[in-house]
């Protein structure tokens, strides 16, 4: 990677002014990278290698964030990421998306994709190491704030997390995680829905605000929250 980064830096010295004068068009090498990355048959290790080239040169790719944003989000929600949990590389990708400061236009497909990204990151945010847990929540919080008009939180996911019995190992981490996410949803006025991907697709802008759908007369999420509250009083 060191040699590749050095080669890109050298190309930037030679052709940087030319690239800046026409930022609407990606450099040819970047175009080929995107083309290869977007192929369904491309092996995950090759995709990771391409993404590492980008995370090592984020400023160079920032003008073309609109082209890379969706493929990177698709990678984040894919099951075949060649790693478990909120690992360092996933944090690097999310941090890069934040640094690019790019928010796609509002469309049904965009809402579904970004809702999937958020709900993919939520259950893997908790960590036994306090500093990492805090960093993960900060990343999710920043993405929720940037995408607040485009996403919804999965209510069933939050309910399952907050309802984990205290007898289970590290149940407190899941509960803290879910409560943090609920607080952020309230703060950023993000809806908490039973079927977020289906419902966010058709929601008008006026409807995109915090609410918790009951689904039943007795709301299971509220019951779980009250149980946590009662346990803290004892």
C-alpha positions as CSV (number, residue, x, y, z in Angstrom):
1,X,0.0,0.0,0.0
2,X,2.9,2.3,0.7
3,X,4.2,2.0,-2.9
4,X,0.7,2.6,-4.3
5,X,0.1,5.6,-2.1
6,X,3.5,7.0,-3.3
7,X,2.5,6.4,-6.9
8,X,-0.8,8.2,-6.5
9,X,1.0,11.1,-4.8
10,X,3.4,11.3,-7.7
11,X,0.6,11.3,-10.2
12,X,-1.1,14.0,-8.2
13,X,2.1,16.1,-8.5
14,X,2.2,15.6,-12.2
15,X,-1.5,15.8,-13.1
16,X,-3.0,17.4,-10.0
17,X,-3.8,20.8,-11.6
18,X,-5.3,19.0,-14.6
19,X,-7.6,17.0,-12.3
20,X,-8.6,20.1,-10.3
21,X,-9.5,22.0,-13.5
22,X,-12.0,19.3,-14.4
23,X,-13.3,17.8,-11.1
24,X,-16.5,16.6,-12.7
25,X,-14.4,13.8,-14.4
26,X,-12.5,11.3,-12.3
27,X,-8.9,10.5,-13.2
28,X,-8.7,7.4,-15.4
29,X,-7.1,5.2,-12.8
30,X,-10.0,6.1,-10.3
31,X,-12.6,5.4,-13.0
32,X,-11.1,1.9,-13.5
33,X,-11.0,1.3,-9.8
34,X,-14.7,2.2,-9.5
35,X,-15.6,0.0,-12.5
36,X,-13.8,-3.0,-11.0
37,X,-15.3,-2.4,-7.5
38,X,-18.8,-2.2,-8.9
39,X,-18.6,-5.6,-10.6
40,X,-20.7,-8.2,-8.7
41,X,-18.1,-10.9,-9.5
42,X,-15.2,-8.9,-8.1
43,X,-13.7,-10.8,-5.1
44,X,-14.2,-9.2,-1.7
45,X,-10.5,-9.0,-1.1
46,X,-10.0,-7.0,-4.2
47,X,-12.9,-4.7,-3.1
48,X,-11.2,-4.2,0.2
49,X,-7.9,-3.4,-1.5
50,X,-9.6,-0.8,-3.6
51,X,-11.3,0.7,-0.6
52,X,-8.0,0.9,1.2
53,X,-6.6,2.9,-1.7
54,X,-9.4,5.3,-1.3
55,X,-9.2,5.6,2.6
56,X,-5.5,6.3,2.2
57,X,-6.2,9.1,-0.3
58,X,-9.6,10.5,0.8
59,X,-9.0,14.1,-0.3
60,X,-8.2,13.0,-3.9
61,X,-11.5,11.1,-4.1
62,X,-13.7,13.7,-2.3
63,X,-14.7,15.6,-5.4
64,X,-16.1,12.3,-6.7
65,X,-17.9,11.3,-3.6
66,X,-21.2,11.3,-5.5
67,X,-19.9,8.4,-7.6
68,X,-18.4,6.4,-4.7
69,X,-21.0,7.0,-2.0
70,X,-23.5,4.4,-3.0
71,X,-21.0,1.5,-3.7
72,X,-19.3,2.2,-0.4
73,X,-22.7,2.1,1.4
74,X,-23.5,-1.2,-0.4
75,X,-20.3,-2.6,0.9
76,X,-21.0,-1.6,4.5
77,X,-24.4,-3.4,4.5
78,X,-23.1,-6.5,2.7
79,X,-22.7,-9.6,4.7
80,X,-19.5,-10.5,3.1
81,X,-17.2,-7.8,4.5
82,X,-14.4,-10.2,5.5
83,X,-14.6,-9.1,9.1
84,X,-16.9,-9.1,12.1
85,X,-18.1,-6.2,14.3
86,X,-17.3,-2.5,14.0
87,X,-13.7,-3.2,13.1
88,X,-11.1,-0.5,12.3
89,X,-11.6,-0.7,8.5
90,X,-15.4,-0.2,8.9
91,X,-14.7,2.8,11.1
92,X,-12.3,4.2,8.5
93,X,-14.9,4.0,5.8
94,X,-17.6,5.7,7.9
95,X,-15.2,8.4,9.0
96,X,-14.3,9.0,5.4
97,X,-17.9,9.3,4.4
98,X,-18.4,11.9,7.2
99,X,-15.2,13.8,6.1
100,X,-16.5,14.0,2.5
101,X,-19.6,15.9,3.8
102,X,-21.7,14.5,0.9
103,X,-25.4,13.9,1.4
104,X,-27.2,12.3,-1.6
105,X,-30.4,13.7,-3.0
106,X,-33.7,12.5,-1.4
107,X,-35.1,9.5,-3.3
108,X,-36.8,6.3,-2.2
109,X,-33.7,4.2,-3.1
110,X,-31.5,6.5,-1.1
111,X,-33.7,6.3,2.0
112,X,-33.7,2.5,1.9
113,X,-29.9,2.3,1.5
114,X,-29.1,4.8,4.2
115,X,-31.6,3.3,6.6
116,X,-29.9,-0.1,6.0
117,X,-26.5,1.4,6.7
118,X,-27.6,2.9,10.0
119,X,-29.4,-0.2,11.2
120,X,-26.4,-2.3,10.2
121,X,-24.1,-0.2,12.3
122,X,-26.3,0.0,15.4
123,X,-26.1,-3.6,16.7
124,X,-22.3,-3.7,16.2
125,X,-21.6,-0.4,17.9
126,X,-21.3,-1.7,21.5
127,X,-17.8,-2.7,22.7
128,X,-16.3,-3.8,26.0
129,X,-13.6,-1.1,25.6
130,X,-15.2,2.1,26.7
131,X,-13.2,4.4,24.3
132,X,-14.1,2.2,21.2
133,X,-17.7,2.1,22.3
134,X,-17.8,5.9,22.5
135,X,-16.1,6.3,19.1
136,X,-18.5,4.0,17.5
137,X,-21.5,5.8,18.9
138,X,-20.0,9.1,17.8
139,X,-19.7,7.8,14.3
140,X,-23.3,6.5,14.2
141,X,-24.5,9.8,15.8
142,X,-22.8,11.9,13.1
143,X,-24.2,9.8,10.3
144,X,-27.7,10.0,11.9
145,X,-27.4,13.8,12.1
146,X,-26.2,14.1,8.5
147,X,-28.9,11.8,7.2
148,X,-31.7,12.6,9.6
149,X,-34.2,13.4,6.8
150,X,-33.4,10.2,5.0
151,X,-33.3,7.4,7.6
152,X,-35.5,5.5,10.1
153,X,-34.5,3.3,13.0
154,X,-35.6,-0.3,13.2
155,X,-37.9,-0.6,16.3
156,X,-37.7,-4.4,16.5
157,X,-33.9,-4.2,16.5
158,X,-33.9,-1.7,19.4
159,X,-36.5,-3.7,21.3
160,X,-34.5,-6.9,21.0
161,X,-31.3,-5.1,22.2
162,X,-32.9,-3.5,25.2
163,X,-34.8,-6.7,26.2
164,X,-31.8,-8.9,26.5
165,X,-32.0,-10.5,30.0
166,X,-29.5,-9.2,32.6
167,X,-28.3,-12.8,33.0
168,X,-26.8,-12.7,29.6
169,X,-23.1,-11.8,29.3
170,X,-22.5,-8.1,28.5
171,X,-26.3,-7.4,28.3
172,X,-25.6,-4.0,29.8
173,X,-23.7,-3.0,26.6
174,X,-26.6,-3.9,24.4
175,X,-29.0,-1.9,26.7
176,X,-26.7,1.1,26.8
177,X,-26.3,1.0,23.0
178,X,-30.1,0.8,22.4
179,X,-30.8,3.7,24.8
180,X,-28.1,5.8,23.2
181,X,-29.6,5.3,19.8
182,X,-33.1,6.1,21.0
183,X,-31.8,9.3,22.6
184,X,-30.2,10.2,19.2
185,X,-33.4,9.5,17.4
186,X,-35.3,11.9,19.7
187,X,-32.5,14.5,19.4
188,X,-32.4,14.4,15.5
189,X,-36.2,13.8,15.1
190,X,-35.7,10.4,13.4
191,X,-38.7,8.0,13.2
192,X,-38.5,4.6,14.9
193,X,-40.5,2.2,12.8
194,X,-41.6,-1.4,12.8
195,X,-40.6,-1.8,9.1
196,X,-38.2,1.1,8.5
197,X,-37.0,0.1,5.0
198,X,-40.6,-0.3,3.7
199,X,-42.1,2.8,5.4
200,X,-39.2,5.3,4.9
201,X,-39.5,4.8,1.1
202,X,-42.9,6.4,1.0
203,X,-42.7,8.9,3.8
204,X,-43.2,12.6,2.9
205,X,-40.8,15.2,4.3
206,X,-43.5,16.3,6.8
207,X,-43.7,12.8,8.2
208,X,-40.0,12.4,8.8
209,X,-39.9,13.1,12.5
210,X,-39.4,11.1,15.7
211,X,-42.2,8.7,16.5
212,X,-42.5,5.2,17.8
213,X,-45.1,3.1,16.2
214,X,-46.9,0.9,18.7
215,X,-47.8,-2.0,16.5
216,X,-49.8,-3.4,19.4
217,X,-51.9,-1.9,22.3
218,X,-49.0,-2.6,24.6
219,X,-45.8,-1.3,23.1
220,X,-43.0,-3.9,23.7
221,X,-40.3,-1.3,23.4
222,X,-41.9,0.9,26.1
223,X,-42.3,-2.2,28.3
224,X,-38.6,-3.0,27.8
225,X,-37.6,0.6,28.7
226,X,-39.7,0.6,31.8
227,X,-38.2,-2.7,32.9
228,X,-34.7,-1.2,32.6
229,X,-35.9,1.9,34.5
230,X,-37.4,-0.2,37.3
231,X,-34.2,-2.3,37.6
232,X,-32.2,0.8,38.1
233,X,-34.4,1.9,41.0
234,X,-33.9,-1.3,43.0
